[in-house]
Amino acid sequence: MTIALNKIFNLTDTEIKNSKIELNMKAGRDGESFLDRWLRRSETEKTMGYGTDWDCSFWGWYGHSRPNFRQGNWVFSFARLSSNEWLFISAAEIIEVPKNSWAKVRILDKFSPLFGRLIIECNKGNKFSLYTFKLNTFLDKCSVKEILPRVYTGEKFEGYDKVHLSYQKLEDILNRKIMPTYYEALRKITGIYCLTDKKTGKLYIGSATGEEGVAQRWGNYIDSKHGGNIELKKLYDEKKDIYFKKYFTFTLLEYFGLHYDPEKIKIRENYWKNCLNTRAKGYNDN
């Protein structure tokens, strides 16, 4: 049985007309996901729906000329989990909308028991650049999928064949800030991986054969950015940390057990270098 969102919110017609809904995806087309931003927040901030330097909800402006809200609006903020699934992360009344800044808000405490727990299904449609809408235009499109027994932690590991991480997300995983099961999974395998420079399209193919598996090798990149590779070190010397954090992603191509023959892994590494021509067109130097 489908449960309409307002069966949970129980808003009056007047409240609905005065409300907005945020369906937050990424901070810009190539930016960080709002879900990842929210996952890094403390448990207290997650349950409060707000905190110091909160950057997960209530951006005040569309472009530089049109405010997203007006004073007194109620705003219900969601972060995307998957294409049509959204996590409820906050609800607030707008107090002020400073120019080109996050709005100043008062959290609507009666909804706080649902922060980080309520998951809805909603087809946003082809509106990538738009993320704030009148609630009455979307309320009938939103249905309740699940109310979690506790605040969402992002712990779900979906399988080695789906490992594709931004630099920031990998850093948070390896620093144990989010998704502890993901870190444990990366420690248990060796493998072949690909680093992608989204700015240039260049690739780097490498292999992980150490005792702590892929987690250990990828940790080298988080610490040094270049992992000892000559071409990546040249890029680091020129562009510094910010470039890697902004443009690099990490993808697992093949995986093996921790005790798999390292020589066979090297053979597979060379196979992928040849397939993707990363010596001539990428960052591999051997």
Backbone torsions as a table, in degrees:
resi	resn	phi	psi	omega
1	MET	NA	130.4	178.6
2	THR	-79.5	131.9	178.2
3	ILE	-108.5	120.4	179.0
4	ALA	-68.4	145.8	-177.0
5	LEU	-58.6	-37.2	-176.8
6	ASN	-73.1	-10.7	170.8
7	LYS	-66.8	-26.2	178.3
8	ILE	-90.7	-45.3	-177.8
9	PHE	-75.0	-35.5	178.3
10	ASN	56.6	50.8	179.8
11	LEU	-87.4	146.9	174.5
12	THR	-78.9	166.8	178.1
13	ASP	-59.9	-39.8	179.5
14	THR	-64.5	-43.7	179.1
15	GLU	-63.8	-40.0	178.7
16	ILE	-61.9	-45.3	-179.0
17	LYS	-63.8	-26.8	-177.9
18	ASN	-92.9	5.2	-170.4
19	SER	-111.7	153.7	173.0
20	LYS	-119.6	158.4	173.4
21	ILE	-123.7	134.1	174.5
22	GLU	-103.7	125.2	173.1
23	LEU	-114.8	87.7	-170.5
24	ASN	-88.2	129.5	-179.4
25	MET	-110.6	-78.1	-179.6
26	LYS	-132.0	157.0	174.9
27	ALA	-81.8	77.9	-173.1
28	GLY	91.5	164.2	-173.8
29	ARG	-58.6	-39.0	-179.6
30	ASP	-108.8	14.7	-175.2
31	GLY	-85.6	-178.8	-179.5
32	GLU	-70.5	144.6	177.4
33	SER	-71.3	147.1	178.4
34	PHE	-68.8	-27.9	176.5
35	LEU	-63.6	-42.4	178.5
36	ASP	-63.9	-39.0	175.8
37	ARG	-59.3	-46.0	-177.2
38	TRP	-66.1	-38.6	-178.8
39	LEU	-61.6	-28.8	-179.9
40	ARG	-77.7	-11.3	-179.2
41	ARG	-70.9	154.8	178.1
42	SER	-66.5	160.5	178.9
43	GLU	-60.8	-36.8	179.2
44	THR	-63.6	-45.7	179.7
45	GLU	-64.0	-38.9	179.2
46	LYS	-61.3	-44.8	-177.9
47	THR	-75.2	-25.3	176.2
48	MET	-80.3	-24.3	-175.8
49	GLY	78.7	13.3	-178.0
50	TYR	-169.7	166.2	178.4
51	GLY	-179.5	-179.4	178.2
52	THR	-60.5	131.3	180.0
53	ASP	55.5	34.5	178.1
54	TRP	-60.0	123.8	-178.6
55	ASP	-127.8	31.0	-176.5
56	CYS	-105.0	-20.5	-174.4
57	SER	-150.8	160.8	167.1
58	PHE	72.1	35.3	169.8
59	TRP	-65.9	129.8	-165.8
60	GLY	-80.0	-14.4	-168.1
61	TRP	-135.7	144.0	168.8
62	TYR	-102.8	112.8	-170.7
63	GLY	68.6	-146.1	-178.6
64	HIS	-116.0	5.3	-173.3
65	SER	-125.2	-20.4	-173.4
66	ARG	-117.2	117.3	177.2
67	PRO	-70.8	143.9	176.9
68	ASN	-77.3	-24.5	-174.8
69	PHE	-136.3	166.5	167.8
70	ARG	-124.9	159.6	-178.1
71	GLN	-56.0	133.2	179.2
72	GLY	96.4	-16.4	175.8
73	ASN	-58.4	144.2	164.3
74	TRP	-93.9	136.9	-178.8
75	VAL	-126.7	127.8	178.2
76	PHE	-107.9	117.4	-169.0
77	SER	-107.5	130.2	179.6
78	PHE	-127.6	148.5	174.0
79	ALA	-117.5	140.5	-174.5
80	ARG	-73.2	130.0	172.2
81	LEU	-92.0	-45.7	176.5
82	SER	-146.9	-169.7	-170.7
83	SER	-53.5	-43.9	-177.3
84	ASN	-123.9	16.2	179.4
85	GLU	-116.2	136.6	-173.1
86	TRP	-135.8	139.3	179.2
87	LEU	-100.2	128.7	178.9
88	PHE	-75.7	117.2	-174.1
89	ILE	-116.3	-16.1	178.7
90	SER	-171.6	161.3	172.3
91	ALA	-148.9	135.5	-174.1
92	ALA	-154.8	159.1	169.9
93	GLU	-95.2	134.5	-179.9
94	ILE	-77.5	124.6	178.5
95	ILE	-96.5	-41.0	-177.6
96	GLU	-156.9	149.9	178.0
97	VAL	-123.0	83.6	178.3
98	PRO	-60.4	148.2	-176.5
99	LYS	-58.2	126.9	175.7
100	ASN	50.4	49.6	-178.1
101	SER	-151.7	174.3	174.5
102	TRP	-70.5	142.2	179.0
103	ALA	-69.7	150.6	170.8
104	LYS	-88.6	134.1	-168.4
105	VAL	-136.8	164.1	168.1
106	ARG	-120.1	119.4	-176.7
107	ILE	-65.9	136.7	176.5
108	LEU	-85.5	93.6	-169.3
109	ASP	-61.7	-25.8	-176.7
110	LYS	-66.3	-17.2	177.9
111	PHE	-97.3	-7.3	-172.8
112	SER	-61.3	-29.5	176.5
113	PRO	-60.2	-16.4	-179.0
114	LEU	-98.0	-8.4	-177.8
115	PHE	-62.5	128.1	179.4
116	GLY	75.2	3.3	-177.4
117	ARG	-121.4	-32.8	-177.1
118	LEU	-83.7	125.2	176.0
119	ILE	-116.5	129.0	178.6
120	ILE	-116.8	162.2	170.6
121	GLU	-108.6	129.6	-179.1
122	CYS	-156.7	127.4	176.2
123	ASN	-88.4	104.3	-177.7
124	LYS	-68.5	-28.4	-177.3
125	GLY	84.5	-170.2	-176.1
126	ASN	-85.3	70.3	-175.9
127	LYS	-135.5	54.1	-173.5
128	PHE	-57.4	-45.8	-174.2
129	SER	-76.5	-15.8	178.7
130	LEU	-97.6	140.2	-178.8
131	TYR	-141.7	-10.8	179.2
132	THR	-118.4	127.7	-174.5
133	PHE	-136.9	159.7	170.2
134	LYS	-64.8	131.7	-175.9
135	LEU	-60.9	-35.8	-175.7
136	ASN	-67.8	-17.2	177.7
137	THR	-86.0	-14.1	-177.2
138	PHE	-117.5	-16.0	-171.3
139	LEU	-58.5	-41.2	-179.6
140	ASP	-72.3	-15.9	178.8
141	LYS	-88.1	-8.9	-174.4
142	CYS	-102.5	127.9	175.8
143	SER	-126.5	152.2	-178.4
144	VAL	-79.4	123.7	176.2
145	LYS	-92.0	-42.4	-173.7
146	GLU	-166.1	148.0	166.5
147	ILE	-117.7	112.0	-174.7
148	LEU	-69.1	150.9	178.6
149	PRO	-70.4	-20.4	177.4
150	ARG	-147.0	170.4	-177.0
151	VAL	-62.3	135.0	-179.0
152	TYR	-58.2	133.7	-177.6
153	THR	-112.7	-7.1	-177.8
154	GLY	72.2	21.6	-173.0
155	GLU	-77.9	-10.8	-172.7
156	LYS	-66.0	121.0	174.5
157	PHE	-102.3	119.1	-169.6
158	GLU	-92.1	0.6	177.9
159	GLY	121.7	151.2	-177.2
160	TYR	-65.7	-25.3	-179.8
161	ASP	-76.4	-2.5	-179.5
162	LYS	-120.9	19.8	-179.2
163	VAL	-79.5	107.2	178.3
164	HIS	-149.0	106.0	-168.3
165	LEU	-126.0	140.5	170.0
166	SER	-70.4	161.5	177.7
167	TYR	-56.9	-47.6	-176.4
168	GLN	-62.3	-42.1	-178.7
169	LYS	-67.5	-41.1	177.0
170	LEU	-62.1	-42.6	179.4
171	GLU	-60.1	-42.5	180.0
172	ASP	-66.7	-36.6	178.0
173	ILE	-65.9	-47.6	-176.9
174	LEU	-70.0	-25.1	176.1
175	ASN	-89.3	8.4	175.2
176	ARG	63.5	27.8	178.2
177	LYS	-82.8	-32.9	-177.8
178	ILE	-139.7	160.3	166.7
179	MET	48.7	63.8	-178.4
180	PRO	-60.2	-30.8	179.1
181	THR	-68.0	-26.8	178.4
182	TYR	-67.8	-44.5	178.5
183	TYR	-60.9	-45.8	-179.0
184	GLU	-62.7	-36.2	178.8
185	ALA	-65.7	-40.9	-179.2
186	LEU	-69.2	-25.3	178.6
187	ARG	-73.7	-17.7	-169.6
188	LYS	-96.1	1.2	-176.3
189	ILE	-137.7	151.8	164.7
190	THR	-99.4	175.3	179.0
191	GLY	167.8	-176.4	176.4
192	ILE	-108.2	136.6	-176.7
193	TYR	-135.4	165.3	178.5
194	CYS	-129.6	128.3	169.5
195	LEU	-98.6	130.0	-178.6
196	THR	-115.2	127.5	173.1
197	ASP	-91.2	102.7	-175.5
198	LYS	-66.9	-22.2	-179.4
199	LYS	-71.4	-43.2	-175.2
200	THR	-108.0	-17.3	-175.3
201	GLY	84.7	-0.9	-179.1
202	LYS	-72.1	147.3	-178.7
203	LEU	-117.6	155.8	170.4
204	TYR	-132.3	125.7	178.2
205	ILE	-102.2	132.0	178.7
206	GLY	-142.1	176.4	179.0
207	SER	-134.1	151.9	178.3
208	ALA	-121.3	120.5	-177.6
209	THR	-131.3	8.2	-176.2
210	GLY	-76.2	175.4	-176.7
211	GLU	-64.9	-28.6	179.2
212	GLU	-101.2	15.4	170.9
213	GLY	63.4	-148.7	-177.1
214	VAL	-62.9	-35.7	179.6
215	ALA	-58.2	-41.8	-179.6
216	GLN	-65.4	-47.2	-177.2
217	ARG	-66.6	-44.5	179.8
218	TRP	-66.9	-28.6	174.5
219	GLY	-62.4	-31.8	176.0
220	ASN	-60.9	-37.9	179.5
221	TYR	-71.4	-37.5	178.6
222	ILE	-64.5	-37.9	-179.4
223	ASP	-73.9	-44.3	-172.3
224	SER	-107.9	-16.3	-174.8
225	LYS	77.7	-39.7	-174.9
226	HIS	-103.6	-14.4	178.1
227	GLY	62.4	16.3	179.9
228	GLY	89.9	-4.0	178.8
229	ASN	-73.5	136.0	-174.4
230	ILE	-62.1	-48.5	-176.9
231	GLU	-68.8	-38.9	177.8
232	LEU	-68.3	-32.5	177.5
233	LYS	-66.5	-39.2	176.1
234	LYS	-60.2	-42.3	179.1
235	LEU	-64.5	-41.0	178.8
236	TYR	-63.5	-43.0	179.6
237	ASP	-61.3	-31.9	-178.5
238	GLU	-85.8	-43.4	-170.2
239	LYS	-104.0	-20.5	179.2
240	LYS	69.9	-174.3	-171.2
241	ASP	-56.9	-44.1	-170.1
242	ILE	-58.1	-33.2	-178.7
243	TYR	-64.8	-46.2	-179.1
244	PHE	-64.9	-42.0	-178.7
245	LYS	-65.0	-31.9	-176.1
246	LYS	-85.2	-36.3	-167.2
247	TYR	-115.1	-13.2	-173.1
248	PHE	-94.7	138.7	173.2
249	THR	-124.4	159.3	-175.9
250	PHE	-123.9	124.2	-177.4
251	THR	-128.2	135.0	176.2
252	LEU	-90.0	123.2	-178.8
253	LEU	-93.5	-44.6	177.9
254	GLU	-142.4	152.3	179.2
255	TYR	-138.9	151.0	-177.5
256	PHE	-141.7	168.6	176.0
257	GLY	-67.3	163.3	-177.4
258	LEU	-63.1	-24.3	-176.3
259	HIS	-104.9	14.6	177.9
260	TYR	-67.2	146.4	-176.1
261	ASP	-56.3	115.9	-179.4
262	PRO	-59.6	-31.8	179.5
263	GLU	-66.0	-37.5	177.8
264	LYS	-68.7	-33.6	176.7
265	ILE	-65.4	-40.2	178.2
266	LYS	-62.1	-36.9	177.9
267	ILE	-62.9	-42.6	179.1
268	ARG	-69.1	-33.8	176.5
269	GLU	-61.6	-45.2	178.3
270	ASN	-64.9	-35.6	177.0
271	TYR	-57.1	-47.7	-178.1
272	TRP	-69.9	-34.8	175.6
273	LYS	-61.4	-41.7	179.2
274	ASN	-68.9	-42.5	-179.1
275	CYS	-60.9	-42.5	-174.1
276	LEU	-98.5	1.1	175.5
277	ASN	53.9	44.7	-173.6
278	THR	-81.7	-8.6	174.0
279	ARG	-77.1	-41.7	-178.1
280	ALA	-86.0	-35.3	-172.7
281	LYS	-114.6	-2.5	-178.0
282	GLY	-125.8	-147.7	-174.3
283	TYR	-104.4	0.4	177.8
284	ASN	-74.2	135.1	-178.2
285	ASP	-110.7	0.5	176.9
286	ASN	-148.4	NA	NA
